[in-house]
Amino acid sequence: MSAVIPDEEIFYSIGLLRSAIMGDWEHLDDQNDEILRFCHREGIEYKQYLPHYTAQTDWMKHFGLKWNAFVELKRRYDPKLVLSPGQRIFTSSLIEHVSEQEILFLKLY
């Protein structure tokens, strides 16, 4: 398991624990998206617990400056990409894919 915390010395953890009945969850999902858009718009940095990212660039932003260390650990301990395939952090050859993405990462930060 990998966990990411902010680079600041002080940070706050906020948890929204909600429940919905079958077929009544869409408005909660929309509210969550609205909260994330607000944070992004106002420059409030955040980390999601159990994020549902669809692109590796989202994971790179999630890990921030720790991305390169994360990639190196993945190369060392899971070079065949056997562990955690469902999260789609790495979707092809680690060496090929990461070298392309590292360039993108430098543009993001």
C-alpha positions in Angstrom: 0.0 0.0 0.0 1.2 3.5 -0.8 0.0 6.6 1.1 0.6 10.2 0.3 0.5 13.1 2.7 1.0 16.8 1.9 4.5 18.3 2.0 3.4 20.8 4.6 4.1 20.3 8.3 0.5 20.9 9.3 -2.4 19.5 7.3 -6.0 18.6 8.0 -7.8 15.4 7.2 -11.5 15.8 6.3 -13.8 12.8 5.8 -17.3 12.9 4.3 -19.1 9.8 5.4 -22.5 9.6 3.7 -25.0 7.0 2.9 -27.5 6.6 0.1 -30.1 4.1 -0.9 -30.1 2.3 -4.2 -30.4 4.7 -7.1 -30.0 7.7 -4.9 -26.3 8.2 -5.0 -25.8 10.4 -8.1 -26.4 13.7 -6.2 -23.8 12.8 -3.6 -21.3 12.0 -6.3 -22.1 15.4 -8.0 -21.6 17.1 -4.7 -18.2 15.4 -4.2 -17.2 16.6 -7.7 -18.3 20.1 -6.9 -16.2 20.1 -3.7 -13.1 19.0 -5.7 -13.7 21.6 -8.4 -14.0 24.3 -5.7 -10.7 23.2 -4.1 -9.0 23.1 -7.5 -10.4 26.6 -8.5 -9.3 28.1 -5.2 -5.8 26.6 -5.2 -6.6 24.3 -2.2 -4.4 21.2 -2.5 -6.0 17.9 -1.6 -5.4 14.2 -1.7 -8.3 11.8 -2.2 -8.6 8.6 -0.3 -9.5 5.8 -2.7 -9.3 8.1 -5.8 -10.8 7.0 -9.1 -8.3 8.4 -11.5 -8.5 7.6 -15.2 -5.1 8.7 -16.4 -1.5 8.3 -15.2 -1.1 12.1 -15.1 -3.8 12.2 -12.4 -1.7 9.7 -10.3 1.4 11.8 -11.0 -0.3 14.9 -9.6 -1.6 12.8 -6.6 1.9 11.7 -5.7 3.4 15.1 -6.5 7.1 15.4 -5.7 7.1 11.8 -4.4 6.3 10.4 -7.9 9.9 9.7 -8.9 10.5 7.8 -5.7 7.3 5.9 -6.1 8.3 4.9 -9.7 11.7 3.8 -8.5 10.2 1.6 -5.8 7.8 0.1 -8.4 10.8 -0.6 -10.8 12.7 -2.3 -8.0 10.0 -4.3 -6.3 7.4 -4.9 -8.9 9.0 -4.7 -12.4 6.4 -6.9 -14.0 3.5 -4.8 -12.7 1.9 -7.6 -10.9 0.8 -5.7 -7.8 -2.3 -3.4 -7.8 -3.2 -3.6 -11.5 -6.8 -2.5 -10.8 -5.7 1.0 -9.9 -4.2 1.5 -13.4 -1.3 3.6 -12.1 1.0 1.9 -14.6 -0.7 0.6 -17.7 2.2 -0.6 -19.9 5.9 -1.4 -19.7 7.3 0.5 -16.7 10.4 1.6 -18.4 8.7 2.8 -21.6 5.7 4.3 -20.1 7.4 6.1 -17.2 10.0 7.7 -19.4 7.3 9.4 -21.5 5.3 10.3 -18.4 8.3 11.8 -16.6 8.5 14.4 -19.3 4.8 15.3 -18.7 5.5 15.4 -14.9 8.2 18.0 -15.4 5.7 20.1 -17.3 3.1 19.8 -14.5 5.5 20.9 -11.8 
